[in-house]
Amino acid sequence: MQIIPVIDLLNNVVVHAKKGDRQHYQAIASQLTPSSNPLDIVNALLMLHPFEQIYIADLNAIQKLSNPNAASQSNNFNVIESIVHHYPSLTIWVDAGISNMAEFTLWSSLNVKLILGSENYSSIEQYTTSYPLGNTQHILSLDFMPNGYQGPLALLEDTRYWPQEVIIMSLAHVGTNQGTDIQLLTEIKQNASTFKLYAAGGVRGVEDLYTLQSIGIHGALIATALHDKRLSHEQLSSLRQ
C-alpha cells in the first residue's frame, strides 16, 4: 500500500488542514519538527520514513488568493520548485487548483504529477479541455466537501473520464481524527475495480490503513496522523509487505 504524506501550503508556510475550512487553517504544529517551513517539513517526514512521493496542495492557487510572501503571485510555485530541486528522487504530486489549459501548462514546467480536482470544474467540457488531449499522466481528485460531491456529475459517474490514478478526497474527514469514509470508498471501488484509488481524509492510525487495504484501496494521503506520531516507521513499512 502506498502512503503519501500531505503538505498544505498557504503563503509559503505549511498549515494544518481541517475539515476543508481553508480560511481558518493555521501553521502546522508538528511533533516531527518545530518548524512550519516547507523544506523542514519534507525533511522531517523523510527522516520518519523513506516515502517515495508526497502530495502538495497549494492553497493560494486553489483559492486564487494572492501570496503576500511571493511578489505578484497567487501561488506557492517558487516554494514547490525549491522542494523539487532539493529532492529530485521524490515524486511530487501537486494540486494547484488547475481549471484550464494555461494553468496546466504553467505547472507542467515543474517535474511533478499534477492533480486535477473535480471542485475546480463546472462542466465535463471544462475538465476535458484543461489538459492536453491524450495526456493520462495526471491524477484525478474526486472532491467531497461537508455538503457533498463538488464537480461535474459526469466526472463522478463515468469512469471513461478517469486517468488510472484517482483520489477520493473526503474533506469533511480531513484533520478530524474521525476515521475514513469507508462507505463512500467501498461504493466507488465496486464501480472502479481496475483503477488505483487513493483515500484522503480521516486516517487515524495503522488499523485504518489495514481496513483500507482490505477493501482494495491502493494508497492513502495522510498528514495529521504522521505529525502526531501515530504512525511509526515500522508500521508504515509493514504496509509495503
Secondary structure as UniProt FT lines:
FT   STRAND          2..10
FT   TURN            11..12
FT   STRAND          13..16
FT   TURN            19..20
FT   HELIX           22..24
FT   STRAND          26..27
FT   HELIX           38..48
FT   STRAND          53..58
FT   HELIX           59..63
FT   TURN            68..69
FT   TURN            71..72
FT   HELIX           77..86
FT   TURN            88..89
FT   STRAND          91..95
FT   HELIX           101..108
FT   STRAND          113..117
FT   HELIX           118..120
FT   HELIX           124..128
FT   TURN            133..134
FT   STRAND          139..145
FT   TURN            146..147
FT   STRAND          148..150
FT   HELIX           153..157
FT   HELIX           159..161
FT   STRAND          165..170
FT   HELIX           171..173
FT   TURN            174..175
FT   HELIX           182..191
FT   TURN            193..194
FT   STRAND          196..200
FT   HELIX           206..214
FT   TURN            215..216
FT   STRAND          219..222
FT   HELIX           224..227
FT   TURN            228..229
FT   HELIX           233..238
FT   TURN            239..240
//
